[in-house]
Amino acid sequence: MKTSMLFGLFLLMVAQGFAQVIHPYLQAPTSNSMYVNWKTSFTNTPSVIYGTSPQNMNSTVTGSASQFIDGGYSGNYYYNTVQFVNLLPNTKYYYRVSSGADFSDTLSFKTLPLPGQAASADGHIRFLIMGDNQIQTSGRYDSLVAAAKRKVFERWGGDPSDNIGLTFMVGDQVDLGNLNQYENIHFAYNQALSGYVPIQTTVGNHETYGALGLSAYYSHFYMNQMTY
């Protein structure tokens, strides 16, 4: 019995050793929907399990993977997209994404309230506003995100999703609009918060630079369902 248990533990450790931890990126929140994206080096059918508690993630939704190509970049990747729909407004959900053997931690997000209603018990909808991060100079970008996360814990405690409705990026989140910089600057340096708080990024002049220009921006972000 002990031998079989040890062997099973060994197999689990080996499997985890080959699996890659995924860092999801939430965006385009509404009162009843949310997009989640992540990158993989292979095509697959991306999947998410979710529910209203970590012990009750019994709903599953699948999505699609689109290959993004940038000439001369060896890190071309598949961009995985899953949309949660028919969610309850102003409700916290827990979720875990997976692609093949790769998976994320169990994270959480909160849907927006209905129009005219508050998201928090004290009557607020809070936004985290950052921008012009552009390039990694002296740890500026990811240090700013990490500091913002610490400040949220200091002020309100709990998950960031409990207290922040949206991170608003005011543009110039990359220096050039190519896959290398979206992968290794914007997505990489937002990992501390991107799985908890949806991010909305507007266009700066730097998003238009590079071989792909604005086509890379429009490929990564979803805005069609947004209205004033």
N, CA and C of each residue as an Amber inpcrd file, in Angstrom:
protein
   684
   0.8430000  -1.2070000   0.0000000   0.0000000   0.0000000   0.0000000
   0.8700000   1.2450000   0.0000000   1.9060000   1.2640000   0.8830000
   2.7770000   2.4250000   0.9520000   3.5340000   2.6120000  -0.3580000
   3.9410000   1.4880000  -0.9610000   4.6820000   1.5690000  -2.2180000
   3.8330000   2.1910000  -3.3210000   2.5690000   1.7670000  -3.4240000
   1.6930000   2.2980000  -4.4610000   1.3870000   3.7750000  -4.2180000
   1.2520000   4.1640000  -2.9360000   0.9990000   5.5750000  -2.6330000
   2.2040000   6.4360000  -3.0180000   3.3840000   5.9460000  -2.7260000
   4.5990000   6.6800000  -3.0740000   4.7570000   6.7870000  -4.5880000
   4.4000000   5.7020000  -5.2990000   4.4970000   5.7100000  -6.7450000
   3.5090000   6.7190000  -7.3430000   2.2800000   6.7500000  -6.7730000
   1.2880000   7.7080000  -7.2410000   1.7380000   9.1330000  -7.0070000
   2.3580000   9.3940000  -5.8410000   2.8710000  10.7260000  -5.5470000
   3.9800000  11.0960000  -6.5230000   4.8340000  10.1160000  -6.8490000
   5.9090000  10.3530000  -7.8050000   5.3450000  10.7380000  -9.1720000
   4.3130000  10.0020000  -9.6200000   3.7090000  10.3030000 -10.9200000
   3.1120000  11.7080000 -10.9270000   2.4660000  12.1000000  -9.8120000
   1.8760000  13.4290000  -9.7240000   2.9460000  14.5010000  -9.8090000
   4.0750000  14.2840000  -9.1310000   5.1590000  15.2550000  -9.1560000
   5.7640000  15.3660000 -10.5530000   5.8900000  14.2180000 -11.2260000
   6.4240000  14.2290000 -12.5800000   5.4950000  14.9970000 -13.5070000
   4.1780000  14.7350000 -13.3970000   3.1970000  15.4150000 -14.2470000
   3.2310000  16.9200000 -14.0240000   3.3230000  17.3410000 -12.7490000
   3.3700000  18.7570000 -12.4450000   4.6620000  19.3830000 -12.9320000
   5.7260000  18.5780000 -12.9310000   7.0000000  19.0850000 -13.4020000
   6.9740000  19.4380000 -14.8730000   6.1770000  18.7320000 -15.6740000
   6.0920000  18.9990000 -17.1030000   4.9920000  19.9990000 -17.4370000
   4.0310000  20.2020000 -16.5360000   2.9350000  21.1350000 -16.7980000
   3.4030000  22.5690000 -16.5750000   2.8720000  23.4590000 -17.3550000
   3.2050000  24.8710000 -17.2420000   2.0460000  25.6020000 -16.5770000
   2.3730000  26.4770000 -15.6300000   1.3310000  27.2590000 -14.9780000
   0.9310000  28.4070000 -15.8980000  -0.3640000  28.5260000 -16.1560000
  -0.9020000  29.5590000 -17.0400000  -1.2520000  30.7970000 -16.2110000
  -1.0120000  31.9640000 -16.7940000  -1.3700000  33.2230000 -16.1420000
  -2.4850000  33.8860000 -16.9560000  -3.7280000  33.7660000 -16.5320000
  -4.8550000  34.3040000 -17.3120000  -4.8720000  35.8280000 -17.3260000
  -5.5760000  36.3410000 -18.3190000  -5.7230000  37.7810000 -18.5110000
  -7.2110000  38.0680000 -18.7190000  -7.8440000  38.7070000 -17.7390000
  -9.2650000  39.0330000 -17.8090000  -9.4700000  40.3540000 -18.5350000
 -10.5720000  40.4550000 -19.2700000 -10.8860000  41.7160000 -19.9350000
 -12.3670000  41.7730000 -20.3120000 -12.7940000  42.9710000 -20.7250000
 -14.1540000  43.2310000 -21.2160000 -15.2440000  42.7560000 -20.2520000
 -15.2380000  43.2260000 -18.9990000 -16.2740000  42.7960000 -18.0500000
 -17.6070000  43.4830000 -18.3080000 -18.6860000  42.7690000 -18.0500000
 -20.0230000  43.3530000 -18.0080000 -20.7030000  42.7990000 -16.7570000
 -21.9630000  43.1140000 -16.5880000 -22.6930000  42.6010000 -15.4300000
 -23.0090000  41.1170000 -15.5560000 -22.8790000  40.5440000 -16.7680000
 -23.2030000  39.1200000 -16.9250000 -22.2080000  38.3470000 -17.7860000
 -21.0330000  38.9400000 -18.0590000 -20.0560000  38.2280000 -18.8790000
 -18.6370000  38.6950000 -18.5750000 -17.6710000  37.9110000 -19.0440000
 -16.2650000  38.2410000 -18.8650000 -15.4630000  37.4310000 -19.8750000
 -14.4290000  38.0480000 -20.4560000 -13.4760000  37.3290000 -21.2870000
 -12.2480000  36.9680000 -20.4620000 -11.6780000  35.7880000 -20.7440000
 -10.3870000  35.4200000 -20.1750000  -9.5110000  34.8940000 -21.3040000
  -8.2680000  35.3430000 -21.3230000  -7.3180000  34.9620000 -22.3610000
  -6.0230000  34.4510000 -21.7470000  -5.3100000  33.6250000 -22.4960000
  -3.9610000  33.2180000 -22.1070000  -3.2270000  32.7060000 -23.3360000
  -1.8980000  32.6160000 -23.2190000  -1.0530000  32.2110000 -24.3360000
  -0.5740000  30.7770000 -24.1530000  -0.4670000  30.0530000 -25.2610000
   0.1680000  28.7370000 -25.2740000   1.0410000  28.6470000 -26.5210000
   1.9430000  27.6800000 -26.5120000   2.8060000  27.4550000 -27.6770000
   2.2210000  26.4050000 -28.6040000   1.0070000  25.9300000 -28.3200000
   0.3910000  24.8520000 -29.0880000  -1.1050000  25.1220000 -29.2320000
  -1.6940000  24.5410000 -30.2770000  -3.1360000  24.6630000 -30.4580000
  -3.8560000  23.6810000 -29.5520000  -5.0590000  24.0320000 -29.1280000
  -5.8200000  23.1990000 -28.2000000  -7.2360000  23.7320000 -28.1280000
  -8.0760000  23.0610000 -27.3720000  -9.3920000  23.5870000 -27.0480000
  -9.3410000  24.1030000 -25.6140000  -9.1750000  25.4120000 -25.4260000
  -9.0510000  25.9600000 -24.0740000 -10.3250000  25.7400000 -23.2730000
 -10.1500000  25.5090000 -21.9820000 -11.2850000  25.1710000 -21.1250000
 -11.1630000  25.8820000 -19.7820000 -12.3120000  26.2030000 -19.2050000
 -12.3580000  26.8420000 -17.8880000 -13.4260000  26.1660000 -17.0500000
 -13.0700000  25.8300000 -15.8190000 -14.0780000  25.4230000 -14.8380000
 -14.2920000  26.5920000 -13.8900000 -15.5430000  26.7750000 -13.4410000
 -15.8100000  27.9330000 -12.5930000 -17.0480000  27.6790000 -11.7320000
 -17.2010000  28.5190000 -10.7220000 -18.3480000  28.4470000  -9.8240000
 -18.2790000  29.5700000  -8.8180000 -19.2410000  29.6330000  -7.9140000
 -19.3190000  30.7340000  -6.9600000 -18.5530000  30.4640000  -5.6710000
 -17.8580000  29.3360000  -5.5930000 -16.9640000  29.0590000  -4.4690000
 -15.8580000  28.1320000  -4.9580000 -14.6960000  28.1320000  -4.3040000
 -13.6080000  27.2460000  -4.7340000 -13.9940000  25.7730000  -4.6700000
 -14.9470000  25.4310000  -3.8010000 -15.3820000  24.0420000  -3.6590000
 -16.5350000  23.6880000  -4.5970000 -17.0030000  24.6720000  -5.3690000
 -18.1680000  24.4450000  -6.2100000 -17.9160000  24.9360000  -7.6350000
 -16.7610000  24.5990000  -8.1810000 -16.4560000  24.9730000  -9.5610000
 -16.9190000  23.8340000 -10.4720000 -18.2420000  23.7320000 -10.6510000
 -18.8120000  22.6050000 -11.3780000 -19.3830000  22.9860000 -12.7380000
 -19.1000000  24.2200000 -13.2010000 -19.5030000  24.6350000 -14.5410000
 -18.2580000  24.6800000 -15.4320000 -18.4340000  24.3110000 -16.6920000
 -17.3190000  24.2810000 -17.6430000 -17.6950000  25.0370000 -18.9020000
 -16.7640000  25.8140000 -19.4130000 -16.9580000  26.5040000 -20.6850000
 -15.6740000  26.3700000 -21.4990000 -15.8250000  26.1860000 -22.7980000
 -14.6720000  26.0500000 -23.6780000 -14.6190000  27.2290000 -24.6470000
 -13.4690000  27.3890000 -25.2970000 -13.3000000  28.4980000 -26.2210000
 -12.5040000  28.1000000 -27.4360000 -11.6750000  29.0120000 -27.9200000
 -10.9160000  28.7680000 -29.1420000  -9.5030000  29.3030000 -28.9830000
  -8.6070000  28.8070000 -29.8340000  -7.2130000  29.2500000 -29.8410000
  -6.8470000  29.7220000 -31.2380000  -6.3630000  30.9510000 -31.3460000
  -5.9730000  31.5280000 -32.6310000  -4.4680000  31.7400000 -32.6600000
  -3.8250000  31.3390000 -33.7530000  -2.3870000  31.5040000 -33.8500000
  -2.0500000  32.9320000 -34.2750000  -1.1830000  33.5800000 -33.4870000
  -0.7050000  34.9200000 -33.8030000   0.7170000  34.7990000 -34.3260000
   1.0000000  35.4330000 -35.4550000   2.3030000  35.3130000 -36.0990000
   2.8790000  36.7040000 -36.3430000   4.1270000  36.8510000 -35.9840000
   4.8710000  38.0780000 -36.2210000   6.1700000  37.6920000 -36.9090000
   6.3700000  38.0970000 -38.1640000   7.5350000  37.6700000 -38.9310000
   8.8430000  37.9300000 -38.2140000   9.6670000  36.9010000 -38.1090000
  10.9660000  37.0410000 -37.4680000  10.9610000  36.8090000 -35.9720000
   9.7740000  36.6310000 -35.3740000   9.7040000  36.3970000 -33.9320000
   9.5670000  34.9090000 -33.6720000  10.5200000  34.3420000 -32.9440000
  10.5080000  32.8950000 -32.6870000   9.4910000  32.5060000 -31.6380000
   8.9250000  33.4960000 -30.9420000   7.9710000  33.2050000 -29.8790000
   6.5250000  33.3010000 -30.3040000   6.2250000  33.1360000 -31.6000000
   4.8270000  33.1630000 -32.0520000   3.9740000  32.2490000 -31.1820000
   2.7660000  32.6670000 -30.8580000   1.9680000  31.9070000 -29.8980000
   0.5060000  31.7980000 -30.3130000  -0.1850000  30.9000000 -29.6100000
  -1.6350000  30.7600000 -29.7420000  -2.2920000  31.5740000 -28.6330000
  -3.2720000  32.3590000 -29.0150000  -3.9910000  33.1980000 -28.0660000
  -5.3280000  32.5240000 -27.7790000  -5.4870000  32.0780000 -26.5400000
  -6.6670000  31.3140000 -26.1350000  -7.7230000  32.2540000 -25.5720000
  -8.9490000  32.0800000 -26.0290000 -10.0480000  32.9530000 -25.6330000
 -11.2380000  32.1280000 -25.1590000 -11.7240000  32.4490000 -23.9730000
 -12.9510000  31.8610000 -23.4420000 -13.8110000  32.9980000 -22.9120000
 -15.0850000  32.9870000 -23.2230000 -16.0000000  33.9910000 -22.6880000
 -16.9900000  33.3440000 -21.7390000 -17.0550000  33.8880000 -20.5250000
 -18.1060000  33.5090000 -19.5820000 -19.3610000  34.2950000 -19.9380000
 -20.4950000  33.6360000 -20.0040000 -21.7580000  34.3130000 -20.2950000
 -22.8080000  33.8570000 -19.2880000 -23.9310000  34.5760000 -19.2550000
 -25.0600000  34.2540000 -18.3720000 -24.6340000  34.2230000 -16.9020000
 -23.7490000  35.1260000 -16.5400000 -23.3300000  35.2350000 -15.1480000
 -24.2830000  36.1520000 -14.3840000 -24.2280000  36.0880000 -13.0710000
 -25.0330000  36.9710000 -12.2270000 -24.2910000  38.2850000 -12.0120000
 -25.0080000  39.4250000 -11.9710000 -24.3340000  40.7020000 -11.7580000
 -23.7750000  40.8340000 -10.3450000 -22.6790000  41.5990000 -10.2390000
 -22.0630000  41.9090000  -8.9490000 -21.8250000  40.6530000  -8.1200000
 -21.3050000  39.6250000  -8.7690000 -21.1170000  38.3170000  -8.1250000
 -19.6810000  37.8510000  -8.3100000 -19.1200000  37.2970000  -7.2600000
 -17.7510000  36.7960000  -7.3130000 -17.7530000  35.3490000  -7.8070000
 -16.8780000  35.0710000  -8.7780000 -16.7180000  33.7270000  -9.3190000
 -15.2690000  33.2730000  -9.1680000 -15.1110000  31.9920000  -8.9250000
 -13.7930000  31.3690000  -8.8750000 -13.6220000  30.5380000 -10.1390000
 -12.3900000  30.4910000 -10.6490000 -12.1840000  29.7870000 -11.9120000
 -10.7660000  29.2450000 -12.0110000 -10.6070000  28.3070000 -12.9440000
  -9.3040000  27.7000000 -13.2210000  -9.2650000  27.3500000 -14.7020000
  -8.2750000  27.8570000 -15.4180000  -8.1950000  27.6280000 -16.8650000
  -7.2090000  26.5010000 -17.1450000  -7.3990000  25.8410000 -18.2930000
  -6.4960000  24.7510000 -18.6600000  -6.3860000  24.6250000 -20.1710000
  -5.1910000  24.2170000 -20.6030000  -4.9040000  23.8740000 -22.0000000
  -4.0530000  22.6150000 -21.9740000  -4.6560000  21.4830000 -22.3300000
  -3.9230000  20.2280000 -22.2390000  -3.4920000  19.9740000 -20.8020000
  -2.1720000  19.7690000 -20.5970000  -1.6450000  19.5370000 -19.2520000
  -1.3250000  20.8320000 -18.5160000  -1.4450000  21.9760000 -19.1830000
  -1.1490000  23.2640000 -18.5590000  -2.3960000  23.8110000 -17.8750000
  -2.1890000  24.5340000 -16.7860000  -3.3230000  25.0060000 -15.9940000
  -2.9260000  26.2510000 -15.2240000  -3.9270000  26.9370000 -14.6920000
  -3.6830000  28.0980000 -13.8340000  -3.9640000  27.7310000 -12.3910000
  -3.5880000  28.6290000 -11.4930000  -4.0650000  28.5350000 -10.1230000
  -5.5690000  28.7970000 -10.1070000  -6.2130000  28.5260000  -8.9950000
  -7.6080000  28.9270000  -8.8260000  -7.6320000  30.4100000  -8.4860000
  -8.2860000  31.1900000  -9.3340000  -8.3340000  32.6420000  -9.1960000
  -9.7930000  33.0870000  -9.0650000 -10.0100000  34.3650000  -8.9830000
 -11.3850000  34.8580000  -8.8510000 -11.5550000  36.1630000  -9.5980000
 -12.7870000  36.4470000 -10.0000000 -13.1490000  37.7450000 -10.5520000
 -14.5590000  38.0700000 -10.0810000 -14.9440000  39.3130000 -10.2780000
 -16.2840000  39.7530000  -9.9030000 -16.9220000  40.4650000 -11.0740000
 -18.1620000  40.1160000 -11.3880000 -18.8800000  40.7970000 -12.4630000
 -19.2470000  42.2120000 -12.0300000 -19.4940000  43.0660000 -13.0020000
 -19.9110000  44.4260000 -12.6980000 -21.3480000  44.4360000 -12.1860000
 -21.7160000  45.4520000 -11.4070000 -23.1130000  45.5720000 -10.9770000
 -23.9840000  46.0260000 -12.1330000 -25.2720000  45.9700000 -11.9380000
 -26.1950000  46.5180000 -12.9310000 -26.0240000  48.0350000 -12.9920000
 -26.3410000  48.6660000 -14.1230000 -26.1960000  50.1210000 -14.2420000
 -26.9170000  50.8580000 -13.1260000 -26.2000000  51.8000000 -12.5220000
 -26.7780000  52.5940000 -11.4510000 -26.6080000  52.0060000 -10.0650000
 -26.1040000  50.7950000  -9.9820000 -25.9200000  50.1500000  -8.6790000
 -24.4480000  50.1600000  -8.2830000 -24.1830000  50.1070000  -6.9940000
 -22.8190000  50.0950000  -6.4650000 -22.2790000  48.6740000  -6.4430000
 -20.9620000  48.5600000  -6.5490000 -20.3380000  47.2410000  -6.5030000
 -19.9410000  46.8460000  -5.0930000 -19.6720000  47.8180000  -4.2370000
 -19.1910000  47.5290000  -2.8890000 -20.2380000  47.8780000  -1.8510000
 -20.0350000  47.3390000  -0.6530000 -20.9910000  47.5800000   0.4350000
 -21.0330000  49.0520000   0.8250000 -19.9220000  49.7880000   0.6140000
 -19.9010000  51.2020000   0.9720000 -20.2610000  52.1040000  -0.2210000
 -20.8410000  51.4930000  -1.2730000 -21.4260000  52.2860000  -2.3440000
 -20.4900000  52.7550000  -3.4350000 -19.4000000  52.0300000  -3.6970000
 -18.4250000  52.4560000  -4.6840000 -18.2290000  51.4380000  -5.8080000
 -17.7510000  51.9290000  -6.9320000 -17.0970000  51.1160000  -7.9600000
 -15.6920000  51.6990000  -8.0930000 -14.6830000  50.8930000  -7.8290000
 -13.3080000  51.4040000  -7.8140000 -12.5440000  50.9420000  -9.0520000
 -11.7040000  51.8390000  -9.5570000 -10.8780000  51.5570000 -10.7200000
  -9.4100000  51.7930000 -10.3760000  -8.5600000  50.9520000 -10.9100000
  -7.1190000  51.1320000 -10.8040000  -6.6480000  51.6900000 -12.1410000
  -6.0140000  52.8570000 -12.1280000  -5.6210000  53.5270000 -13.3630000
  -4.1020000  53.5980000 -13.4490000  -3.5530000  53.0630000 -14.5440000
  -2.1150000  53.0980000 -14.7920000  -1.8840000  53.3450000 -16.2720000
  -0.6670000  53.7410000 -16.6150000  -0.4100000  53.9030000 -18.0300000
   0.9770000  54.3780000 -18.3730000   1.2320000  54.3960000 -19.6770000
   2.5200000  54.7930000 -20.2400000   3.6620000  53.9850000 -19.6140000
   3.3850000  52.7070000 -19.3310000   4.4160000  51.8490000 -18.7410000
   5.4540000  51.4640000 -19.7960000   4.9910000  51.1630000 -20.9710000
   5.7460000  51.0940000 -22.2110000   6.9200000  50.1260000 -22.2330000
   7.9780000  50.3860000 -21.5030000   9.1490000  49.5120000 -21.5170000
   9.5620000  49.1940000 -20.0940000  10.3300000  48.1090000 -19.9310000
  10.7950000  47.6890000 -18.6130000  12.0790000  48.4440000 -18.2820000
  11.9360000  49.6090000 -17.6470000  13.0820000  50.4070000 -17.2490000
  13.2220000  50.3530000 -15.7350000  14.2980000  49.7490000 -15.2590000
  14.5620000  49.6420000 -13.8160000  13.3860000  48.9970000 -13.0780000
  12.7570000  48.0020000 -13.7080000  11.6590000  47.3080000 -13.0480000
  10.4110000  48.1390000 -12.9010000  10.2270000  49.1510000 -13.7540000
   9.1310000  50.1030000 -13.5570000   7.7560000  49.4680000 -13.6770000
   7.5540000  48.6780000 -14.7440000   6.2060000  48.2010000 -15.0700000
   5.7120000  47.1860000 -14.0380000   6.4140000  46.0630000 -13.8860000
   5.9130000  45.0500000 -12.9550000   5.9980000  45.5260000 -11.5090000
   6.9340000  46.4300000 -11.1900000   6.9890000  46.9910000  -9.8400000
   5.7590000  47.8390000  -9.5480000   5.3010000  48.5690000 -10.5520000
   4.0940000  49.3830000 -10.3920000   2.8790000  48.4960000 -10.1430000
   2.7470000  47.3980000 -10.9020000   1.6310000  46.4820000 -10.7180000
   1.6900000  45.8250000  -9.3350000   2.8830000  45.3900000  -8.9300000
   3.0380000  44.7660000  -7.6100000   2.7100000  45.7530000  -6.4920000
   3.1390000  47.0060000  -6.6450000   2.8460000  48.0240000  -5.6340000
   1.3530000  48.3060000  -5.5580000   0.6870000  48.3190000  -6.7130000
  -0.7590000  48.5380000  -6.7320000  -1.4850000  47.4110000  -6.0060000
  -1.0350000  46.1630000  -6.2260000  -1.6470000  45.0270000  -5.5530000
  -1.4580000  45.1230000  -4.0370000  -0.2570000  45.5090000  -3.6060000
  -0.0120000  45.6680000  -2.1640000  -0.9130000  46.7540000  -1.5830000
  -1.0820000  47.8380000  -2.3050000  -1.9050000  48.9390000  -1.7980000
  -3.3710000  48.5120000  -1.6570000  -3.8580000  47.7060000  -2.5860000
  -5.2280000  47.2040000  -2.4890000  -5.3910000  46.3670000  -1.2230000
  -4.4170000  45.4960000  -0.9280000  -4.4760000  44.6880000   0.2950000
  -4.4240000  45.5740000   1.5370000  -3.5670000  46.5980000   1.5140000
  -3.4400000  47.4850000   2.6710000  -4.7440000  48.2330000   2.9480000
  -5.3920000  48.6910000   1.8970000  -6.5900000  49.5100000   2.0660000
  -7.8250000  48.6940000   2.4050000  -7.9910000  47.5180000   1.7350000
  -9.2580000  46.8150000   1.8600000  -9.1320000  45.3380000   2.2120000
  -7.9660000  44.7410000   2.0430000  -7.8050000  43.3180000   2.3200000
  -8.5610000  42.4640000   1.3110000  -8.4690000  41.1510000   1.4660000
  -9.1900000  40.2410000   0.5840000  -8.5860000  40.1780000  -0.7980000
  -9.2550000  39.4460000  -1.7000000  -8.8060000  39.3530000  -3.0720000
  -8.9380000  40.7130000  -3.7630000  -8.0470000  41.0180000  -4.6990000
  -8.2280000  42.2620000  -5.4620000  -9.5850000  42.3250000  -6.1550000
 -10.1120000  41.1650000  -6.5610000 -11.4040000  41.1530000  -7.2490000
 -12.5570000  41.6070000  -6.3580000 -12.3650000  41.5590000  -5.0360000
 -13.4180000  42.0020000  -4.1230000 -13.5850000  43.5160000  -4.1220000
 -12.5370000  44.2350000  -4.5100000 -12.5260000  45.6750000  -4.2730000
 -12.2500000  46.5400000  -5.5000000 -11.7250000  45.9570000  -6.5790000
 -11.4070000  46.7160000  -7.7820000 -12.2180000  46.1610000  -8.9410000
 -12.9760000  47.0280000  -9.6130000 -13.8220000  46.5760000 -10.7090000
 -13.0930000  46.4510000 -12.0290000 -12.0380000  47.2690000 -12.2290000
 -11.3770000  47.2970000 -13.5250000 -10.0320000  48.0080000 -13.3910000
  -9.0170000  47.4850000 -14.0860000  -7.7770000  48.2220000 -14.2800000
  -7.8600000  48.9090000 -15.6290000  -7.6940000  50.2220000 -15.6220000
  -7.7560000  51.0020000 -16.8610000  -6.3490000  51.4420000 -17.2280000
  -5.8550000  50.9710000 -18.3710000  -4.5360000  51.3180000 -18.8770000
  -4.6930000  52.4230000 -19.9290000  -3.9890000  53.5280000 -19.7450000
  -4.2660000  54.7130000 -20.5560000  -3.4300000  54.7940000 -21.8300000
  -2.7700000  53.7150000 -22.2170000  -2.0530000  53.6910000 -23.4800000
  -0.5490000  53.6150000 -23.3150000   0.1470000  53.2930000 -24.4040000
   1.5900000  53.0770000 -24.3930000   1.9750000  51.9840000 -23.3950000
   1.2620000  50.8650000 -23.4730000   1.5850000  49.7170000 -22.6160000
   2.6990000  48.8740000 -23.2180000   2.9940000  49.1110000 -24.4850000
   4.1420000  48.4950000 -25.1530000   4.8880000  49.6140000 -25.8700000
   6.1590000  49.3780000 -26.1720000   6.9400000  50.3600000 -26.9030000
   6.7280000  50.2080000 -28.4030000   6.5170000  48.9390000 -28.8320000
   6.2280000  48.6120000 -30.2240000   5.0640000  47.6310000 -30.2540000
   4.1950000  47.7560000 -31.2520000   3.0440000  46.8580000 -31.3320000
   3.3950000  45.5380000 -31.9820000   4.2750000  44.7670000 -31.3570000
   4.6210000  43.4470000 -31.8950000   4.3900000  42.3680000 -30.8410000
   4.4020000  41.1060000 -31.2550000   4.1060000  40.0080000 -30.3340000
   5.1250000  39.9070000 -29.2190000   6.3790000  40.1600000 -29.5310000
   7.4230000  40.0850000 -28.5150000   7.0860000  40.9770000 -27.3280000
   6.6580000  42.2090000 -27.6130000   6.4180000  43.1420000 -26.5140000
   5.0700000  42.9100000 -25.8320000   4.0640000  42.4780000 -26.5790000
   2.8220000  42.1230000 -25.8960000   3.0530000  40.9420000 -24.9550000
   3.8060000  39.9370000 -25.4140000   4.0460000  38.7550000 -24.5930000
   4.9460000  39.0550000 -23.3970000   6.0740000  39.7290000 -23.6390000
   7.1130000  39.8570000 -22.6200000   7.0830000  41.1560000 -21.8410000
   6.2250000  42.0790000 -22.2490000   6.0530000  43.3100000 -21.4680000
   4.6230000  43.3760000 -20.9260000   3.6530000  43.6180000 -21.7990000
   2.3010000  43.8770000 -21.2890000   1.7100000  42.6900000 -20.5270000
   1.6760000  41.5190000 -21.1350000   1.0760000  40.3710000 -20.4560000
   1.9450000  39.8680000 -19.3070000   3.2530000  39.8370000 -19.5070000
   4.1470000  39.3140000 -18.4670000   4.1230000  40.1790000 -17.2150000
   4.1210000  41.5000000 -17.3890000   4.2540000  42.3740000 -16.2220000
   2.9270000  42.6830000 -15.5450000   1.8190000  42.2370000 -16.1100000
   0.5160000  42.4060000 -15.4570000   0.0580000  41.1550000 -14.7060000
   0.8830000  40.1210000 -14.6490000   0.4460000  38.8300000 -14.1070000
  -0.0160000  38.8920000 -12.6580000   0.5110000  39.8080000 -11.8810000
   0.1410000  39.8750000 -10.4610000  -1.3280000  40.2140000 -10.2670000
  -1.9520000  40.8920000 -11.2450000  -3.3470000  41.3120000 -11.1040000
  -4.2600000  40.8240000 -12.2220000  -3.7000000  40.4440000 -13.3710000
  -4.5380000  40.2120000 -14.5530000  -5.4880000  39.0370000 -14.4230000
  -5.2260000  38.1160000 -13.4980000  -6.1280000  36.9950000 -13.2890000
  -7.2510000  37.2910000 -12.3120000  -7.1850000  38.4550000 -11.6520000
  -8.1960000  38.8320000 -10.6590000  -9.0470000  40.0240000 -11.1060000
  -8.4070000  40.9930000 -11.7570000  -9.0860000  42.2360000 -12.1280000
  -8.9760000  42.4200000 -13.6370000 -10.0860000  42.5530000 -14.3500000
 -10.0110000  42.7440000 -15.8050000  -9.2780000  44.0330000 -16.1530000
  -8.5990000  44.0060000 -17.2880000  -7.8130000  45.1420000 -17.7510000
  -8.4000000  45.6590000 -19.0650000  -8.5470000  46.9690000 -19.1500000
  -8.9410000  47.5720000 -20.4170000  -7.8580000  48.5480000 -20.8400000
  -7.3350000  48.3770000 -22.0450000  -6.2170000  49.1600000 -22.5340000
  -6.6430000  50.0310000 -23.7090000  -6.4040000  51.3330000 -23.6020000
  -6.6680000  52.2330000 -24.7270000  -5.4090000  52.3540000 -25.5850000
  -5.5420000  53.0430000 -26.7020000  -4.4380000  53.1380000 -27.6680000
  -3.5940000  54.3780000 -27.3890000  -2.2870000  54.1570000 -27.2820000
  -1.3270000  55.2520000 -27.2990000  -0.5820000  55.2250000 -28.6150000
   0.2700000  56.1940000 -28.8280000   0.9830000  56.2100000 -30.1150000
   1.9080000  55.0040000 -30.2660000   2.4360000  54.4630000 -29.1590000
   3.3750000  53.3470000 -29.2660000   2.6890000  52.0500000 -29.6880000
   1.4090000  51.9170000 -29.4180000   0.6940000  50.7300000 -29.9040000
   0.6270000  50.6790000 -31.4300000   0.8210000  51.8270000 -32.0770000
   0.7480000  51.8770000 -33.5370000   2.0930000  51.5890000 -34.2030000
   3.1730000  51.5460000 -33.4290000   4.5000000  51.3410000 -34.0020000
   4.7790000  49.8580000 -34.2000000   5.7870000  49.5380000 -35.0180000
   6.1840000  48.1430000 -35.2060000   5.5220000  47.5270000 -36.4210000
   5.9780000  46.3260000 -36.7570000   5.5310000  45.6590000 -37.9850000
   4.0310000  45.3940000 -37.9960000   3.4510000  45.0620000 -36.8370000
   2.0300000  44.7160000 -36.7880000   1.1370000  45.9270000 -36.5350000
   1.6980000  46.9380000 -35.8990000   0.9190000  48.1330000 -35.6240000
  -0.3420000  47.8300000 -34.8400000  -1.4320000  48.4960000 -35.1950000
  -2.6850000  48.3310000 -34.4470000  -3.3440000  46.9750000 -34.6680000
  -2.9140000  46.2230000 -35.6720000  -3.5150000  44.9030000 -35.8680000
  -3.2550000  44.0080000 -34.6590000  -2.0990000  44.1470000 -34.0220000
  -1.8050000  43.3710000 -32.8170000  -2.7230000  43.7910000 -31.6710000
  -2.9580000  45.0890000 -31.5490000  -3.8610000  45.5880000 -30.5020000
  -5.2670000  45.0320000 -30.6830000  -5.8030000  45.1360000 -31.8960000
  -7.1730000  44.6850000 -32.1270000  -7.3030000  43.1690000 -32.0480000
  -6.2110000  42.4440000 -32.2740000  -6.2590000  40.9860000 -32.1540000
  -6.3120000  40.5310000 -30.6970000  -5.6900000  41.2850000 -29.7980000
  -5.5780000  40.8590000 -28.4050000  -6.7590000  41.2720000 -27.5340000
  -7.4380000  42.3510000 -27.8940000  -8.4250000  42.9190000 -26.9890000
  -9.8300000  42.9050000 -27.6040000 -10.8340000  42.7560000 -26.7300000
 -12.2280000  42.6130000 -27.1490000 -13.0360000  43.8140000 -26.6750000
 -13.6620000  44.5070000 -27.6410000 -14.4020000  45.7280000 -27.2960000
 -15.7630000  45.8120000 -27.9750000 -16.0930000  44.8400000 -28.8320000
 -17.3120000  44.9520000 -29.6310000 -18.5760000  45.0610000 -28.8120000
 -18.5900000  44.4250000 -27.6150000 -19.8180000  44.4160000 -26.8310000
 -19.9390000  45.6280000 -25.9190000 -18.9400000  46.4970000 -25.9310000
 -18.9720000  47.6560000 -25.0390000 -19.7800000  48.7730000 -25.6580000
 -20.5530000  49.4480000 -24.8140000 -21.3500000  50.5880000 -25.2480000
 -21.1810000  51.7130000 -24.2390000 -21.4830000  52.9270000 -24.6750000
 -21.4130000  54.0550000 -23.7730000 -22.6380000  54.0610000 -22.8800000
